Every structure is written in structure tokens, then in C-alpha cells.
Amino acid sequence: TPSPFAEVPASSRGHHGTVSLMLSDAHWDEVIRQEQINYPNSYNREIATIRLAATVKRTITIARDYINGITYDGLILWLGGDLVSGNIHDELSRTNDGQHMLDTIDFWSDQLASVICGLADHFGKVHVPVVVGNHGRTSRKPEAKNAVRSNYDWLLARIVQRALKSDERITWNISEAR
């Protein structure tokens, strides 16, 4: 029996779409040393920077070279929390790449702003919805009230939002809820 989908006609109209990219659980500035975990892998600021650049390049390459016939109306960059390693465990506060969380925010705000501008250069428009994770919290135990504004993920997003506020290609939705 022939497939009922064998004769699906091609559309003669142009198609529009929006690319969606999620950055989540990057744990920026966490340090993992191979020798401390029996050699399966490593992680640090340098590796995270390389991975972030590769993610952006691959997103552009896939949209440009592998998906044909679509005019992109923009990109949604979902920032899904746990972008920073944070200090929620004593071990992390001693071993993170940045000397302090403010060092982490200072370094990664420039990286994230560069990524967003690069995506806007390629896709025209970028919308950035943001939620916080648990690793960016400033309290030892999770809190219900005021949890968002006492989170380093929120601070990172707000700093980048402020740095890019004059770029009309970029819009934001930074959630006040967890």
C-alpha cells in the first residue's frame, strides 16, 4: 500500500519561522578537574566560553545551511536558569573560576551581551525570556518570596538588558516568578 503522504505538494508560498535557542544549566565558572573525578571530563571558564561560541555558531549554521525555504522573523533566546555556578554549596564557593560571584557576573555579562548582539546581527530580532535557576540564589535554602531578585541569574540578565537597552532589535521578558 502506498503511503498517503507520498504526494504531498510543495508550497508555492514563502514560509516564515522563528529560531528558538535555549541556554540553561551552563553553570558558568564552575571548575571540574579531570583528576578529581576519575578523568571523564573537565569544565572551566575557558571551556564554557568555547562551548558558548560553538553553540551560537552551530545555531546560525543549522538555520542558514540546513533548513531551506524559510525567512526567519527572528530568534528567541531562552535563558533557562542556572547560567552561573553560584555559591549554593561550600565546595562551589571555594572552587569556582571567578574569585567572587561578582567576578562571574562581570565576565559573563560581556560574553552574553556579545552573543545576543551576534544573534541579532544574523537573525534581525532577538527576544530574550529569562527565568532564574537554583544555582544563582544568594541564600543557602530556596526561598519562595523575593527569590528572583536575590538570584545572580536575574542580576546577569538585568545587567545585559541594561547594556543593550538602546538596541531596538532586542526585547526582554525577565520573569519575576520562579
Short mmCIF file of the C-alpha atoms (twelve columns), coordinates in Angstrom:
data_MODEL
# 
_entry.id   MODEL 
# 
loop_
_atom_site.group_PDB 
_atom_site.id 
_atom_site.type_symbol 
_atom_site.label_atom_id 
_atom_site.label_alt_id 
_atom_site.label_comp_id 
_atom_site.label_asym_id 
_atom_site.label_seq_id 
_atom_site.Cartn_x 
_atom_site.Cartn_y 
_atom_site.Cartn_z 
_atom_site.pdbx_PDB_model_num 
ATOM 1   C CA . THR A 1   0.000  0.000  0.000  1 
ATOM 2   C CA . PRO A 2   1.488  3.380  -0.956 1 
ATOM 3   C CA . SER A 3   1.945  5.979  1.742  1 
ATOM 4   C CA . PRO A 4   -0.822 8.605  1.930  1 
ATOM 5   C CA . PHE A 5   1.951  11.193 2.285  1 
ATOM 6   C CA . ALA A 6   3.791  10.271 -0.905 1 
ATOM 7   C CA . GLU A 7   2.125  13.020 -2.899 1 
ATOM 8   C CA . VAL A 8   2.304  15.981 -0.511 1 
ATOM 9   C CA . PRO A 9   2.562  19.001 -2.802 1 
ATOM 10  C CA . ALA A 10  5.275  21.573 -2.258 1 
ATOM 11  C CA . SER A 11  4.069  25.007 -1.272 1 
ATOM 12  C CA . SER A 12  4.491  27.827 -3.738 1 
ATOM 13  C CA . ARG A 13  4.379  30.449 -0.970 1 
ATOM 14  C CA . GLY A 14  7.283  31.555 1.169  1 
ATOM 15  C CA . HIS A 15  7.436  30.403 4.746  1 
ATOM 16  C CA . HIS A 16  8.340  32.327 7.860  1 
ATOM 17  C CA . GLY A 17  9.708  30.990 11.108 1 
ATOM 18  C CA . THR A 18  11.410 31.885 14.344 1 
ATOM 19  C CA . VAL A 19  14.524 30.146 15.593 1 
ATOM 20  C CA . SER A 20  14.475 29.042 19.219 1 
ATOM 21  C CA . LEU A 21  17.668 28.562 21.239 1 
ATOM 22  C CA . MET A 22  17.755 27.640 24.902 1 
ATOM 23  C CA . LEU A 23  20.711 28.330 27.171 1 
ATOM 24  C CA . SER A 24  20.232 26.628 30.502 1 
ATOM 25  C CA . ASP A 25  22.326 24.940 33.166 1 
ATOM 26  C CA . ALA A 26  25.588 26.363 31.824 1 
ATOM 27  C CA . HIS A 27  26.949 26.646 35.391 1 
ATOM 28  C CA . TRP A 28  29.365 29.309 34.193 1 
ATOM 29  C CA . ASP A 29  32.548 29.489 36.250 1 
ATOM 30  C CA . GLU A 30  32.203 26.057 37.809 1 
ATOM 31  C CA . VAL A 31  35.513 24.200 37.717 1 
ATOM 32  C CA . ILE A 32  35.672 20.444 37.202 1 
ATOM 33  C CA . ARG A 33  39.134 18.917 37.121 1 
ATOM 34  C CA . GLN A 34  39.545 15.553 35.415 1 
ATOM 35  C CA . GLU A 35  41.863 14.148 38.048 1 
ATOM 36  C CA . GLN A 36  39.283 14.826 40.764 1 
ATOM 37  C CA . ILE A 37  36.524 12.823 39.084 1 
ATOM 38  C CA . ASN A 38  38.395 9.896  37.521 1 
ATOM 39  C CA . TYR A 39  39.065 11.591 34.150 1 
ATOM 40  C CA . PRO A 40  35.737 11.605 32.281 1 
ATOM 41  C CA . ASN A 41  35.791 15.355 31.536 1 
ATOM 42  C CA . SER A 42  36.779 18.886 32.521 1 
ATOM 43  C CA . TYR A 43  34.968 22.176 32.776 1 
ATOM 44  C CA . ASN A 44  36.070 25.744 33.449 1 
ATOM 45  C CA . ARG A 45  35.623 29.288 32.163 1 
ATOM 46  C CA . GLU A 46  37.731 28.674 29.037 1 
ATOM 47  C CA . ILE A 47  35.788 25.533 28.084 1 
ATOM 48  C CA . ALA A 48  32.462 27.257 28.797 1 
ATOM 49  C CA . THR A 49  33.439 30.190 26.564 1 
ATOM 50  C CA . ILE A 50  34.365 27.813 23.727 1 
ATOM 51  C CA . ARG A 51  31.101 25.880 24.145 1 
ATOM 52  C CA . LEU A 52  29.025 29.063 24.145 1 
ATOM 53  C CA . ALA A 53  30.664 30.275 20.932 1 
ATOM 54  C CA . ALA A 54  30.188 26.842 19.332 1 
ATOM 55  C CA . THR A 55  26.508 26.801 20.309 1 
ATOM 56  C CA . VAL A 56  25.913 30.168 18.651 1 
ATOM 57  C CA . LYS A 57  27.876 29.204 15.514 1 
ATOM 58  C CA . ARG A 58  26.003 25.897 15.193 1 
ATOM 59  C CA . THR A 59  22.647 27.603 15.653 1 
ATOM 60  C CA . ILE A 60  23.431 30.025 12.841 1 
ATOM 61  C CA . THR A 61  24.835 27.250 10.633 1 
ATOM 62  C CA . ILE A 62  21.806 24.986 11.081 1 
ATOM 63  C CA . ALA A 63  19.347 27.806 10.375 1 
ATOM 64  C CA . ARG A 64  21.333 29.082 7.394  1 
ATOM 65  C CA . ASP A 65  22.609 25.884 5.775  1 
ATOM 66  C CA . TYR A 66  20.325 23.014 6.774  1 
ATOM 67  C CA . ILE A 67  16.827 24.477 6.758  1 
ATOM 68  C CA . ASN A 68  15.873 25.935 3.396  1 
ATOM 69  C CA . GLY A 69  12.875 27.916 2.242  1 
ATOM 70  C CA . ILE A 70  12.261 29.801 5.461  1 
ATOM 71  C CA . THR A 71  12.520 33.504 6.062  1 
ATOM 72  C CA . TYR A 72  13.396 33.981 9.704  1 
ATOM 73  C CA . ASP A 73  11.477 36.632 11.587 1 
ATOM 74  C CA . GLY A 74  13.953 36.493 14.463 1 
ATOM 75  C CA . LEU A 75  15.220 34.296 17.266 1 
ATOM 76  C CA . ILE A 76  14.026 33.552 20.774 1 
ATOM 77  C CA . LEU A 77  16.928 33.077 23.178 1 
ATOM 78  C CA . TRP A 78  15.530 31.303 26.214 1 
ATOM 79  C CA . LEU A 79  17.701 31.820 29.296 1 
ATOM 80  C CA . GLY A 80  16.517 28.931 31.423 1 
ATOM 81  C CA . GLY A 81  18.320 29.396 34.706 1 
ATOM 82  C CA . ASP A 82  21.444 28.038 36.353 1 
ATOM 83  C CA . LEU A 83  23.544 30.104 33.987 1 
ATOM 84  C CA . VAL A 84  26.075 30.638 36.776 1 
ATOM 85  C CA . SER A 85  27.538 28.011 39.077 1 
ATOM 86  C CA . GLY A 86  26.745 30.064 42.148 1 
ATOM 87  C CA . ASN A 87  27.710 29.521 45.752 1 
ATOM 88  C CA . ILE A 88  24.869 27.329 46.981 1 
ATOM 89  C CA . HIS A 89  27.375 24.709 48.149 1 
ATOM 90  C CA . ASP A 90  30.508 25.483 50.154 1 
ATOM 91  C CA . GLU A 91  32.527 23.477 47.638 1 
ATOM 92  C CA . LEU A 92  31.417 25.742 44.766 1 
ATOM 93  C CA . SER A 93  32.326 28.920 46.625 1 
ATOM 94  C CA . ARG A 94  35.863 27.557 47.055 1 
ATOM 95  C CA . THR A 95  36.379 26.131 43.558 1 
ATOM 96  C CA . ASN A 96  34.588 28.419 41.076 1 
ATOM 97  C CA . ASP A 97  36.720 30.168 38.442 1 
ATOM 98  C CA . GLY A 98  35.722 33.669 39.494 1 
ATOM 99  C CA . GLN A 99  37.138 34.743 42.839 1 
ATOM 100 C CA . HIS A 100 33.674 36.012 43.774 1 
ATOM 101 C CA . MET A 101 30.249 35.832 42.181 1 
ATOM 102 C CA . LEU A 102 30.599 39.484 41.179 1 
ATOM 103 C CA . ASP A 103 33.644 38.480 39.104 1 
ATOM 104 C CA . THR A 104 31.494 35.835 37.438 1 
ATOM 105 C CA . ILE A 105 28.717 38.309 36.665 1 
ATOM 106 C CA . ASP A 106 31.232 40.865 35.387 1 
ATOM 107 C CA . PHE A 107 32.883 38.394 32.993 1 
ATOM 108 C CA . TRP A 108 29.761 36.621 31.709 1 
ATOM 109 C CA . SER A 109 27.680 39.773 31.209 1 
ATOM 110 C CA . ASP A 110 30.086 40.816 28.434 1 
ATOM 111 C CA . GLN A 111 30.008 37.333 26.906 1 
ATOM 112 C CA . LEU A 112 26.215 37.153 26.969 1 
ATOM 113 C CA . ALA A 113 25.802 40.663 25.539 1 
ATOM 114 C CA . SER A 114 28.149 39.741 22.686 1 
ATOM 115 C CA . VAL A 115 26.176 36.557 21.973 1 
ATOM 116 C CA . ILE A 116 22.858 38.400 21.897 1 
ATOM 117 C CA . CYS A 117 24.216 41.115 19.583 1 
ATOM 118 C CA . GLY A 118 25.704 38.475 17.289 1 
ATOM 119 C CA . LEU A 119 22.381 36.655 17.104 1 
ATOM 120 C CA . ALA A 120 20.583 39.937 16.398 1 
ATOM 121 C CA . ASP A 121 23.106 40.689 13.639 1 
ATOM 122 C CA . HIS A 122 22.264 37.380 11.994 1 
ATOM 123 C CA . PHE A 123 18.528 36.955 12.711 1 
ATOM 124 C CA . GLY A 124 17.458 40.607 12.840 1 
ATOM 125 C CA . LYS A 125 15.469 40.393 16.072 1 
ATOM 126 C CA . VAL A 126 16.085 38.583 19.338 1 
ATOM 127 C CA . HIS A 127 13.596 38.107 22.149 1 
ATOM 128 C CA . VAL A 128 15.078 37.001 25.489 1 
ATOM 129 C CA . PRO A 129 12.748 35.367 28.040 1 
ATOM 130 C CA . VAL A 130 14.560 34.760 31.346 1 
ATOM 131 C CA . VAL A 131 13.872 32.581 34.374 1 
ATOM 132 C CA . VAL A 132 16.235 32.004 37.271 1 
ATOM 133 C CA . GLY A 133 17.574 28.679 38.487 1 
ATOM 134 C CA . ASN A 134 18.529 27.455 41.913 1 
ATOM 135 C CA . HIS A 135 22.317 27.757 41.498 1 
ATOM 136 C CA . GLY A 136 22.187 31.543 41.260 1 
ATOM 137 C CA . ARG A 137 20.364 32.012 44.528 1 
ATOM 138 C CA . THR A 138 22.047 34.025 47.246 1 
ATOM 139 C CA . SER A 139 20.502 32.082 50.118 1 
ATOM 140 C CA . ARG A 140 21.544 28.627 51.309 1 
ATOM 141 C CA . LYS A 141 17.962 27.350 51.223 1 
ATOM 142 C CA . PRO A 142 15.436 28.065 48.457 1 
ATOM 143 C CA . GLU A 143 13.069 30.937 49.189 1 
ATOM 144 C CA . ALA A 144 9.563  31.478 47.868 1 
ATOM 145 C CA . LYS A 145 9.210  35.254 48.157 1 
ATOM 146 C CA . ASN A 146 11.720 37.587 46.530 1 
ATOM 147 C CA . ALA A 147 13.592 34.564 45.154 1 
ATOM 148 C CA . VAL A 148 14.061 36.074 41.705 1 
ATOM 149 C CA . ARG A 149 15.603 39.398 42.663 1 
ATOM 150 C CA . SER A 150 18.050 37.735 45.026 1 
ATOM 151 C CA . ASN A 151 19.393 35.483 42.267 1 
ATOM 152 C CA . TYR A 152 22.565 36.004 40.224 1 
ATOM 153 C CA . ASP A 153 20.841 34.759 37.037 1 
ATOM 154 C CA . TRP A 154 18.419 37.680 37.406 1 
ATOM 155 C CA . LEU A 155 21.252 40.130 38.021 1 
ATOM 156 C CA . LEU A 156 23.168 38.854 34.989 1 
ATOM 157 C CA . ALA A 157 20.110 39.251 32.772 1 
ATOM 158 C CA . ARG A 158 19.341 42.748 34.097 1 
ATOM 159 C CA . ILE A 159 22.923 43.933 33.529 1 
ATOM 160 C CA . VAL A 160 22.894 42.647 29.952 1 
ATOM 161 C CA . GLN A 161 19.411 44.068 29.363 1 
ATOM 162 C CA . ARG A 162 20.601 47.460 30.556 1 
ATOM 163 C CA . ALA A 163 23.776 47.275 28.440 1 
ATOM 164 C CA . LEU A 164 21.714 46.534 25.312 1 
ATOM 165 C CA . LYS A 165 18.745 48.805 26.054 1 
ATOM 166 C CA . SER A 166 19.396 51.062 23.059 1 
ATOM 167 C CA . ASP A 167 19.363 48.125 20.622 1 
ATOM 168 C CA . GLU A 168 15.793 48.060 19.297 1 
ATOM 169 C CA . ARG A 169 16.300 44.609 17.778 1 
ATOM 170 C CA . ILE A 170 16.376 43.054 21.259 1 
ATOM 171 C CA . THR A 171 13.384 42.614 23.572 1 
ATOM 172 C CA . TRP A 172 13.233 41.055 27.017 1 
ATOM 173 C CA . ASN A 173 10.871 39.268 29.376 1 
ATOM 174 C CA . ILE A 174 12.612 38.727 32.714 1 
ATOM 175 C CA . SER A 175 10.217 36.769 34.895 1 
ATOM 176 C CA . GLU A 176 9.558  37.844 38.454 1 
ATOM 177 C CA . ALA A 177 8.409  34.313 39.326 1 
ATOM 178 C CA . ARG A 178 10.350 31.093 39.734 1 
# 
